[in-house]
């Protein structure tokens, strides 16, 4: 926005300065040229009078001295030509026919007519000036005065004035830049503070507020509305956290009691049901980890210490085995594609919970006797877990909505469920730096992939 404000302000300013500065520069150049022409014509008139006296008297001594001094002072050559067009004075004068234009002007003057005055020109077209004035005695032309003047001095004066105009324009633009920067900073300061407050809230700082009312009055209402919105969000999040804390604590007690009875039951059964008891114990411990994760979310998301290098191959195999009995009720089989040493630095309980949500979804929509494929592979960015079923799948236009909360395909409305499985999995993966992707593979069905970070320190 700052860039747009500067452009909107500077473009008109530069255009106005170009128009006004160009007009003034052209006027200054014309003024210098006209002043120079006027001075030269005045001096030419004086030398014409002196030349008339010299031609009538036949002596050029006075004219020679004045012409010499004038040339030393101003660098301008003055020569008298006689009626035949030959140089007559000064005595050391060289031929003055430097160009066809001067020769034409001399012929015109000797015929009794004055040449046209020079016209204004651009500084780079402003060339040396040659003026020719006829010398009359009564009504007869007795000679002519040729004046050849250099334009270096007026050209330098024009350049100086143009440089001054450029400097003034640059100064005005610099002042304009300073003003627009200050103005933009004043206007955008509350917007930047609003952006920082929103970013802080996104990171979980629910107490972020905008305390001052700087900036235009039009933005004060926006700041007030943001603070009210932030207060409401903080209240809602606080209620959610309170509910999660209460639910976690309420579930922990019966779960601990259940695990204690399992231990008592295991002691009574001995080795008869050891395998089943061990599975119950593992699921109970996993539920304990899930509750701990839920408590972590309620207290302000996952802590860095919760992350560790997790063997994803073992995790996928373990969760496939845990769901095998449930899937077997409908004849659904699991195919686990195991790869060696696939690891990721994540929170194991969160990945397990996300994977369970996706497997539950796959079991729900797989046909009886179908196959669910589980895989964990290493990638260039880290690791990937994929769950592929062979159910009805989704159309291309439905894939983008698959992870939306409470969304369900129109043809699956009669299947039990809430439409939250993929949405929960996506939120869980996002909390550990992962990403969920939903695709329709060749051959039908649905493929859900988890892209997870590489192992190592975060």
Secondary structure, 3 states (H helix, E strand, C coil): CHHHHHHHHHHHHHHHHHHHHHHHHHHHHHHHHHHHHHHHHHHHHHHHHHHHHHHHHCCCHHHHHHHHHHHHHHCCEEEEEECCCCEEECCCCCCCCCCHHHHHHHHHHHCCCCCCCCCCCCHHHCCCEEEEEEEEECCEEEEEEEEEECCHHHHHHHHHHHHHHHHHHHHHHHHHHHHHHHHHHHHHHHHHHHHHHHHHHHCCCCCCCCCCCCCCHHHHHHHHHHHHHHHHHHHHHHHHHHHHHHHHHHHHHHHHHHHHHHHHHHHHHCCCCHHHHHHHHHHHHHHHHHHHHHHHHHCCCCCHHHCEEEEHHHHHHHHHHHHHHHHHCCCCEEEEECCCCCEEEECHHHHHHHHHHHHHHHHHHCCCCCEEEEEEEECCCEEEEEEEECCCCCCHHHHHHCCCCCCCCHHHCCCCCCCCHHHHHHHHHHHCCCEEEEECCCCCCEEEEEEEECCCCC
